[in-house]
Amino acid sequence: MEASCKLLPDRLKELWNSVLLKHLTSDEFSAEQKFLMDAYRRTWTRALLLEGASSLSDSLYAELGRYSGCTDLQTVRNLCTKALESVRKEWEDQQASESTQAVEQFYDETQAMMYELMHWHTLAEDDSPLAYVLALRFAEQHGCTRCLDFGAGVGSGAILFAKHGMEVTLADISSSMLQFSRWRMELRSLSARYVDLKTGQLPDDTFTMVSAMDVFEHLVDPVSTVDAIWKAMKRGGILFGRFHAEQDADRPQHIVQDFEPTMKRLGELGFIEIWRDEWLWGHQAFRKL
Protein backbone atom coordinates (compact mmCIF):
# COMPACT_ATOMS: atom_id res chain seq x y z
CA MET A 1 0.00 0.00 0.00
CA GLU A 2 1.30 3.46 -0.88
CA ALA A 3 2.34 5.59 2.10
CA SER A 4 -0.28 8.23 1.28
CA CYS A 5 -3.03 5.57 1.53
CA LYS A 6 -1.93 4.13 4.85
CA LEU A 7 -3.88 4.89 7.99
CA LEU A 8 -2.22 7.45 10.23
CA PRO A 9 -1.14 5.07 13.06
CA ASP A 10 0.34 2.61 10.56
CA ARG A 11 2.23 5.35 8.76
CA LEU A 12 3.61 6.76 12.02
CA LYS A 13 4.70 3.31 13.19
CA GLU A 14 6.43 2.79 9.86
CA LEU A 15 8.18 6.15 10.13
CA TRP A 16 9.38 5.38 13.66
CA ASN A 17 10.85 2.11 12.44
CA SER A 18 12.80 4.22 9.96
CA VAL A 19 14.14 6.20 12.91
CA LEU A 20 15.22 2.98 14.62
CA LEU A 21 16.96 1.93 11.44
CA LYS A 22 18.61 5.36 11.28
CA HIS A 23 17.01 6.11 7.93
CA LEU A 24 15.23 9.06 9.51
CA THR A 25 16.13 11.41 12.35
CA SER A 26 13.83 11.95 15.32
CA ASP A 27 13.40 15.58 14.26
CA GLU A 28 12.37 14.48 10.78
CA PHE A 29 9.91 12.03 12.34
CA SER A 30 8.42 14.79 14.53
CA ALA A 31 8.02 17.09 11.55
CA GLU A 32 6.30 14.39 9.49
CA GLN A 33 4.07 13.42 12.41
CA LYS A 34 2.96 17.03 12.79
CA PHE A 35 2.29 17.27 9.06
CA LEU A 36 0.15 14.12 9.05
CA MET A 37 -1.71 15.00 12.26
CA ASP A 38 -2.44 18.47 10.93
CA ALA A 39 -4.12 16.91 7.91
CA TYR A 40 -6.46 15.00 10.25
CA ARG A 41 -7.07 18.18 12.25
CA ARG A 42 -8.03 20.06 9.10
CA THR A 43 -10.52 17.35 8.14
CA TRP A 44 -12.07 17.43 11.62
CA THR A 45 -12.16 21.22 11.76
CA ARG A 46 -13.66 21.66 8.28
CA ALA A 47 -16.48 19.27 9.17
CA LEU A 48 -17.42 20.99 12.43
CA LEU A 49 -16.59 24.66 11.84
CA LEU A 50 -19.61 26.87 11.33
CA GLU A 51 -19.56 29.58 8.70
CA GLY A 52 -17.89 32.77 9.90
CA ALA A 53 -16.11 31.17 12.88
CA SER A 54 -12.43 31.95 13.31
CA SER A 55 -11.42 28.82 15.23
CA LEU A 56 -12.78 25.39 16.09
CA SER A 57 -13.04 26.15 19.81
CA ASP A 58 -14.88 29.44 19.25
CA SER A 59 -17.20 27.73 16.78
CA LEU A 60 -18.10 24.86 19.12
CA TYR A 61 -18.53 27.16 22.13
CA ALA A 62 -20.71 29.54 20.10
CA GLU A 63 -22.76 26.62 18.82
CA LEU A 64 -23.30 25.37 22.34
CA GLY A 65 -24.20 28.88 23.51
CA ARG A 66 -26.68 29.25 20.69
CA TYR A 67 -28.36 25.98 21.61
CA SER A 68 -28.44 26.69 25.34
CA GLY A 69 -29.46 30.33 24.96
CA CYS A 70 -26.27 31.76 26.45
CA THR A 71 -24.86 34.67 24.43
CA ASP A 72 -21.74 35.17 26.59
CA LEU A 73 -19.03 33.07 24.94
CA GLN A 74 -16.75 33.33 27.97
CA THR A 75 -19.44 31.86 30.20
CA VAL A 76 -19.83 28.91 27.84
CA ARG A 77 -16.06 28.50 27.69
CA ASN A 78 -15.84 28.43 31.49
CA LEU A 79 -18.61 25.83 31.71
CA CYS A 80 -16.77 23.69 29.17
CA THR A 81 -13.36 23.87 30.83
CA LYS A 82 -14.90 22.94 34.19
CA ALA A 83 -17.23 20.30 32.75
CA LEU A 84 -15.09 17.23 33.54
CA GLU A 85 -15.24 18.00 37.25
CA SER A 86 -18.93 18.87 36.93
CA VAL A 87 -19.70 15.51 35.30
CA ARG A 88 -17.87 13.69 38.08
CA LYS A 89 -19.85 15.58 40.72
CA GLU A 90 -23.16 14.94 38.95
CA TRP A 91 -22.36 11.22 38.82
CA GLU A 92 -21.46 11.09 42.49
CA ASP A 93 -24.53 13.12 43.49
CA GLN A 94 -27.04 11.18 41.36
CA GLN A 95 -25.66 7.68 41.11
CA ALA A 96 -26.94 5.37 43.81
CA SER A 97 -26.25 2.27 41.73
CA GLU A 98 -24.97 1.10 38.34
CA SER A 99 -28.32 -0.37 37.32
CA THR A 100 -29.60 0.19 33.81
CA GLN A 101 -32.29 2.56 35.06
CA ALA A 102 -29.86 4.62 37.14
CA VAL A 103 -27.31 4.93 34.33
CA GLU A 104 -29.98 5.86 31.78
CA GLN A 105 -31.32 8.49 34.16
CA PHE A 106 -27.87 9.97 34.63
CA TYR A 107 -27.20 10.37 30.90
CA ASP A 108 -30.68 11.79 30.34
CA GLU A 109 -30.38 14.34 33.14
CA THR A 110 -26.71 15.32 33.09
CA GLN A 111 -26.17 18.94 32.12
CA ALA A 112 -22.39 18.94 32.17
CA MET A 113 -21.74 16.01 29.81
CA MET A 114 -22.73 18.00 26.74
CA TYR A 115 -20.25 20.72 27.70
CA GLU A 116 -17.52 18.19 28.48
CA LEU A 117 -17.85 16.46 25.10
CA MET A 118 -17.97 19.70 23.13
CA HIS A 119 -14.85 20.91 24.93
CA TRP A 120 -13.11 17.61 24.18
CA HIS A 121 -13.96 18.00 20.51
CA THR A 122 -12.16 21.37 20.35
CA LEU A 123 -8.90 19.34 20.56
CA ALA A 124 -7.74 21.76 23.27
CA GLU A 125 -6.98 19.00 25.78
CA ASP A 126 -5.90 16.14 23.49
CA ASP A 127 -6.17 14.99 19.91
CA SER A 128 -7.96 11.68 20.48
CA PRO A 129 -11.24 12.89 18.87
CA LEU A 130 -9.28 12.66 15.63
CA ALA A 131 -9.93 8.92 15.90
CA TYR A 132 -13.23 9.78 14.21
CA VAL A 133 -11.22 10.88 11.17
CA LEU A 134 -9.33 7.61 11.41
CA ALA A 135 -12.66 5.75 11.40
CA LEU A 136 -13.75 7.77 8.37
CA ARG A 137 -10.57 6.89 6.47
CA PHE A 138 -11.01 3.23 7.40
CA ALA A 139 -14.60 3.31 6.16
CA GLU A 140 -13.52 4.89 2.89
CA GLN A 141 -10.86 2.24 2.35
CA HIS A 142 -13.37 -0.56 2.90
CA GLY A 143 -16.29 0.88 0.95
CA CYS A 144 -18.54 1.46 3.95
CA THR A 145 -21.38 3.86 3.15
CA ARG A 146 -24.03 3.27 5.81
CA CYS A 147 -22.82 4.04 9.34
CA LEU A 148 -24.32 3.63 12.78
CA ASP A 149 -22.67 5.97 15.27
CA PHE A 150 -23.40 3.98 18.42
CA GLY A 151 -23.23 6.13 21.55
CA ALA A 152 -23.22 9.21 19.34
CA GLY A 153 -22.98 11.70 22.19
CA VAL A 154 -23.09 15.27 20.85
CA GLY A 155 -23.00 14.07 17.24
CA SER A 156 -19.63 15.39 16.08
CA GLY A 157 -18.61 12.06 14.60
CA ALA A 158 -21.92 11.76 12.76
CA ILE A 159 -21.45 15.27 11.35
CA LEU A 160 -18.02 14.26 10.05
CA PHE A 161 -19.35 11.08 8.47
CA ALA A 162 -22.38 12.79 6.91
CA LYS A 163 -20.26 15.61 5.51
CA HIS A 164 -18.25 12.97 3.67
CA GLY A 165 -21.28 11.38 2.07
CA MET A 166 -22.09 8.56 4.46
CA GLU A 167 -25.66 7.65 5.37
CA VAL A 168 -25.71 8.08 9.14
CA THR A 169 -27.81 6.82 12.04
CA LEU A 170 -27.16 8.13 15.54
CA ALA A 171 -28.01 5.95 18.54
CA ASP A 172 -27.75 6.84 22.22
CA ILE A 173 -29.46 6.22 25.56
CA SER A 174 -29.55 9.95 26.22
CA SER A 175 -32.63 11.65 24.79
CA SER A 176 -31.13 15.06 25.54
CA MET A 177 -27.93 14.24 23.65
CA LEU A 178 -29.90 12.97 20.67
CA GLN A 179 -31.98 16.15 20.68
CA PHE A 180 -28.81 18.26 20.66
CA SER A 181 -27.26 16.10 17.93
CA ARG A 182 -30.37 16.43 15.79
CA TRP A 183 -30.24 20.22 16.22
CA ARG A 184 -26.58 20.27 15.18
CA MET A 185 -27.22 18.13 12.11
CA GLU A 186 -30.18 20.24 11.03
CA LEU A 187 -28.16 23.42 11.59
CA ARG A 188 -25.83 22.10 8.87
CA SER A 189 -28.67 20.83 6.65
CA LEU A 190 -27.50 17.24 7.14
CA SER A 191 -29.96 14.36 7.19
CA ALA A 192 -29.75 11.40 9.57
CA ARG A 193 -31.79 8.85 11.44
CA TYR A 194 -31.97 8.72 15.23
CA VAL A 195 -32.53 5.84 17.66
CA ASP A 196 -33.21 6.44 21.34
CA LEU A 197 -31.95 3.17 22.78
CA LYS A 198 -34.24 3.44 25.82
CA THR A 199 -37.36 3.21 23.69
CA GLY A 200 -36.31 2.03 20.25
CA GLN A 201 -34.39 -0.78 18.61
CA LEU A 202 -31.71 -0.82 15.98
CA PRO A 203 -32.82 -2.03 12.54
CA ASP A 204 -31.64 -5.49 11.53
CA ASP A 205 -29.08 -6.18 8.79
CA THR A 206 -28.58 -2.51 7.90
CA PHE A 207 -25.13 -1.05 8.56
CA THR A 208 -21.85 -1.58 6.74
CA MET A 209 -20.01 0.17 9.57
CA VAL A 210 -20.66 0.73 13.26
CA SER A 211 -18.52 3.23 15.14
CA ALA A 212 -18.40 2.81 18.92
CA MET A 213 -15.93 5.44 20.02
CA ASP A 214 -15.22 5.40 23.76
CA VAL A 215 -18.64 3.92 24.44
CA PHE A 216 -18.32 0.42 25.88
CA GLU A 217 -16.80 1.58 29.17
CA HIS A 218 -20.10 3.39 29.89
CA LEU A 219 -22.37 0.38 29.35
CA VAL A 220 -24.18 -1.57 32.04
CA ASP A 221 -24.31 -4.67 29.82
CA PRO A 222 -21.67 -4.48 27.07
CA VAL A 223 -22.08 -8.15 26.14
CA SER A 224 -25.75 -7.78 25.19
CA THR A 225 -24.81 -4.63 23.32
CA VAL A 226 -22.49 -6.69 21.13
CA ASP A 227 -25.48 -8.88 20.23
CA ALA A 228 -27.60 -5.86 19.30
CA ILE A 229 -24.84 -4.41 17.14
CA TRP A 230 -24.26 -7.78 15.45
CA LYS A 231 -27.93 -7.97 14.46
CA ALA A 232 -27.85 -4.43 13.08
CA MET A 233 -24.79 -5.02 10.88
CA LYS A 234 -24.66 -6.43 7.40
CA ARG A 235 -22.50 -9.48 6.77
CA GLY A 236 -18.99 -8.24 6.06
CA GLY A 237 -19.67 -5.01 7.95
CA ILE A 238 -17.09 -3.42 10.22
CA LEU A 239 -17.24 -2.55 13.91
CA PHE A 240 -14.73 0.20 14.67
CA GLY A 241 -14.15 1.31 18.24
CA ARG A 242 -11.98 1.41 21.32
CA PHE A 243 -12.54 -1.47 23.71
CA HIS A 244 -10.26 -0.49 26.56
CA ALA A 245 -10.50 1.72 29.62
CA GLU A 246 -8.66 2.02 32.89
CA GLN A 247 -10.01 3.14 36.23
CA ASP A 248 -10.09 6.92 36.24
CA ALA A 249 -11.00 8.93 39.33
CA ASP A 250 -12.02 11.84 37.13
CA ARG A 251 -14.43 9.65 35.13
CA PRO A 252 -16.33 7.40 37.55
CA GLN A 253 -18.99 6.93 34.87
CA HIS A 254 -16.51 4.59 33.16
CA ILE A 255 -18.01 1.58 34.88
CA VAL A 256 -16.39 -1.12 32.70
CA GLN A 257 -12.68 -1.92 32.86
CA ASP A 258 -12.82 -5.65 32.15
CA PHE A 259 -13.42 -6.10 28.42
CA GLU A 260 -12.67 -9.81 28.30
CA PRO A 261 -16.38 -10.81 28.26
CA THR A 262 -16.96 -8.33 25.42
CA MET A 263 -14.05 -9.72 23.42
CA LYS A 264 -15.25 -13.27 24.07
CA ARG A 265 -18.74 -12.46 22.80
CA LEU A 266 -17.34 -10.81 19.69
CA GLY A 267 -15.48 -14.03 18.95
CA GLU A 268 -18.52 -16.22 19.63
CA LEU A 269 -20.57 -14.22 17.14
CA GLY A 270 -17.91 -14.59 14.48
CA PHE A 271 -16.34 -11.16 14.53
CA ILE A 272 -12.70 -11.23 13.48
CA GLU A 273 -10.20 -8.49 14.21
CA ILE A 274 -8.87 -7.09 10.93
CA TRP A 275 -6.92 -4.07 12.16
CA ARG A 276 -5.57 -2.50 15.34
CA ASP A 277 -4.10 0.92 16.07
CA GLU A 278 -0.77 0.12 17.70
CA TRP A 279 0.55 3.66 17.75
CA LEU A 280 -1.95 6.39 18.69
CA TRP A 281 -5.27 5.65 20.39
CA GLY A 282 -5.69 1.87 20.48
CA HIS A 283 -8.81 1.45 18.36
CA GLN A 284 -9.68 -1.86 16.75
CA ALA A 285 -11.69 -2.92 13.72
CA PHE A 286 -13.68 -6.15 13.58
CA ARG A 287 -15.42 -7.66 10.56
CA LYS A 288 -18.72 -9.51 10.87
CA LEU A 289 -18.45 -12.83 9.04
N, C-alpha and C positions, 0 to 999 in steps of 0.2 A: 504494500500500500504506500502511495506517495506520502511524504511527510505532511503536505498541506491537507491531506484527507484524514490524517490520524486524529483521534480524539485527544484533547488537551493533556490529560494525565499520561497517556501513552507516549505522546511526543516529549513531554518533560522528562519522563523516565528514560527515554532513549537519549535525550540530550545529556542527562546526568551521567549515563554510562560513557558518553564521549568524554566527559570531564575525567572520569576514573581512568579512562584509557589515554588520557593526556592529549586527546585530539581537540579539546576545547578547554579554555580557561574558565574558572569559576565566575569571573567577571562577564565573560561572553555568555555563559549560561544564564546569569542573572538578567542580562540585557534581553536575551531571547525570551526568557520567562515573562518579563514585563511586557514585551511586545505581544506575546500570545494571550496573556491575561487581559491586556487592554482591549484586544479584539472581542473577547467575551464580554467585557464590561460595556463596550459600545453596543453590542447586540442587546444586552439587558436594558441599558439606558434608553436606547431608541424605542424599545417596545413599551416602556412604562412612562416615558417623559410626555407630559401634556404640552400642547402647543403654547408657546410663549414663555415656558419655564426656562430658567437659566441653569439649573442644576437638578440632578436626580433627587437629592434630599429636599430641596425647596419644592419641587414638583409633588413629591409624595406627601410632604407635610401640608402643602396647600390643598391637595386633594382630600386629605383626611379632615382638614379644617372645613372645607366646603361641605363635606358629608355630615359632619357633626354640628355645623352651624357656628363654628368658632372662627372669627375673622382675624384674630391675632396670631400670626404665624409663630411668634416666639412662645406663646402659651402652648401651642400644639407641639412645638419642638421640645419644650420642657417635659410635657406629658410623655412623649416618645422616649426621651433619654432616661426617664425614670420608670419606664413601663415594666422592665424586667423585675425590679423589686416590687412593683405594684401587683404584678401577676402572682408572684410568690406569696404576697400577703393575702391576696384574694383567695388563693388556694387554701392557705392555712386557716383563714377565717371561715370559709364555706365548706371545706371538705371534711365531713365526719367519717367518710368511708370511701373506698375505691370501687363501690358498686356501680353498675351500669347507669342507674338512675342518677346517682350523685355526680358522676363524671359528666354525663350529658347536661345536667343542670349547671355545672360549673361553666362549661363551654358556651352554653346558651346565655348565661348571665354575666360572664366576665366582661368588664369594660376595658381593662388594660391590655388584653391580649391583642386586640386590633392595633393598638398603638405600638406594642412590642414588635409585632410582625412587620408593620410598615417601616419602623425604624431599622429593623434588620435588613429589609430590602433596599435601604439606601446604600448599603455596602460600607457604611461608616465604621462599623465594628469589625466586620470580617467579610471575606469574599465568598463564603460558602453558598449564598443564594445563586451564585453563578453555576451551581450544579444543575439548575433548571436549563441553562443554555447547553450544558453538557447533555442533558436528557433530550433536548431538541435536536442536537447534532446526531445523537444516537438514533433517534426516530427517523431522521432524514436518511441516514445511511441504510436503514433497514426497511424503508418504504412504509413506515407507519403513518397513517393519515387520520385515524379516529382515536382520540385520546380521552381517557378518563383520568382527571386529576383528583385522586382519592385523598381526602383530607386537604381540600383546596385552600383552606385558610382564607386569606384576604384576596385570593384570586390572581396574584401576580404571575404565577406560572401559567395559568390558563390564558392570561392576556398575551404572554409571550408566544404560547403555542398557537393561539388563534391568529395573532398578527402574522404568523408564518404559514398560514393556510390550513392549519389542522382543524378538524371538526372536534369540538371540545365539549365534554360534560364535566361539571364540577360536582363533587359529592363531599358532604361534611355532616357531622352531627350537630353543628352549631347553626341554628336558623339565622342568628344575627350575622354571622360571618357570611353565610350564603346571600343574605340580603345585601350586605355591603359589596360582595363580589359581583352580584348582578348589577348593582348601581355602577360599579367601575367598568364593567363590560359595556353597558349601555351608554355610558359617557363617551366611550370610544367607538360606538356604533358597531360593536362586535356581537355576534350571535353565539349562543351557547345553550346547553341544557343543564338543569340543576336537579340534584337529588338530595333531599333532606333525609339522612340515613336513620333518623328517629322514626319517620313516618312512611318512607318510601323504600323501594328496593331497586337495586341495579338491574338494568335489562340484561337478559341472557345473550351470550354469543354475539357480542357487539363490538368490542374494542380491540384494535390492533396494538395498542399500547396503554398501559396503566402506569402513571407516575405516582409514587408514594414517598414523598420527600419529607423525611423526618416526621413520620406519622406513627409508625408502629410502636414507638415507645410511649405513646399516649393512650394506647388501646387497652380496654379492660379484657378483651378476649381476642388477641391477635390471631390465634389459630383459626377460629371461625371466620375471621375476616379474610384469611387466605382462601377459604372455601368460597366465600361470596365473590371475591375477585376472580377466582378461577372460572366460576360460572359466567361471569360477565365478559370474559376474554374470548376472542376467537382463537381457534387452533393455530399455533405458530405465532401468536401474539407475544408481546414482551412486557414483563413487569420490571420497572426501573425504579429503584429506591435505595434508601440507606436503612439497613437492618442491624443497627448497632447503637447502643447508648450506654453511657456510664452514669453512675449515681452522681447527681449534681445538686448541691445544696441550694443553688439559685433557681433550679427548675424542678421542684418536687412533683410537678405534674407529669414528669417522665416516670411513669409507674412501672415500666418494663425495662429490665436490664438483661434478663435471660432470654435470648432469642433462639435457643436450641429447639424448643418445641415448634417455633415458627419455621425454622429451617427444615425440621423433620417433616412437617406437613407439606411444605413445598415439594420435597422429594417424593412423598407418598402420592401426591397428585400428578406427578410427572413433570414438574418444572425442572429444567436443567439450567445451571449457571453458564452463561455464554460470554460474560465479560465482568471484570472487576476493576475498579479504580484503585490502583496500588500506589498512587502518588499524592493525590490531593485530598479528597473528601470521603473516600471509602464506599462509594455507591456500587451497587451490583445490578446486573441485568440477568433476568431469567426468562427463558422461552417456554411457553406452554406447548407441550407435545400433543 
